[in-house]
């Protein structure tokens, strides 16, 4: 029973996460100018990138 509960919880979390990521991706597409710093999180590492010219 507990495993099922956690599976459901995980599924809900992943769904909200995907929605959030999609939203932020759309937002970033609009707002990024050249030279804007982007913070990318890869696990425990945090990478700061400069945005190149965005291809629309």
N, C-alpha and C positions, 0 to 999 in steps of 0.2 A: 504494500500500500504506500509506504513512504517513498519508494523509488518512483512510483507513478506520479506522486505529488511533485517530486523534484523535477521529473521529466516535463510535467505541465508547466511548472514554474520557469524552467529553462526555455521552453518553447515560447512562452509569453515574453520573456526577457529578450530573446533573439528577435522576435517579431517587432517589438518596440524599437530595438536597436537598429534593425534594418530600416524601419521607417525614418528614424532620426537621422541615420546616415544619408539616406536618400535626400531628405530635406536639406541637410547641411551641404551636400554635394551641389544641389541646385543653387543654394544661396552663394556658395563659393564661386560657382561658375559665373554668376552675375557680377560679384563684387571684386574679383581679383584684377588688379592692375599689374603692370610690369614692375618688378622690384618689391612687391609686397612680400613680407615674410610669412611663410606657412609653417605651422608647427605640426609635424607628423609624429604620431606615437606608434612605435613598433614595440609592442610588449612593454618592457621596462625602459627601453631607450627612447629618448625624445629627440627627434631630429628637426632642426630648423632649416628650412629651405627658402631660397629666394625664388619668387615665381618668375618663370620665363614668360615670353609673350604668349598669351593664351590664344589658341586656335579655336575659333568659334565654329 
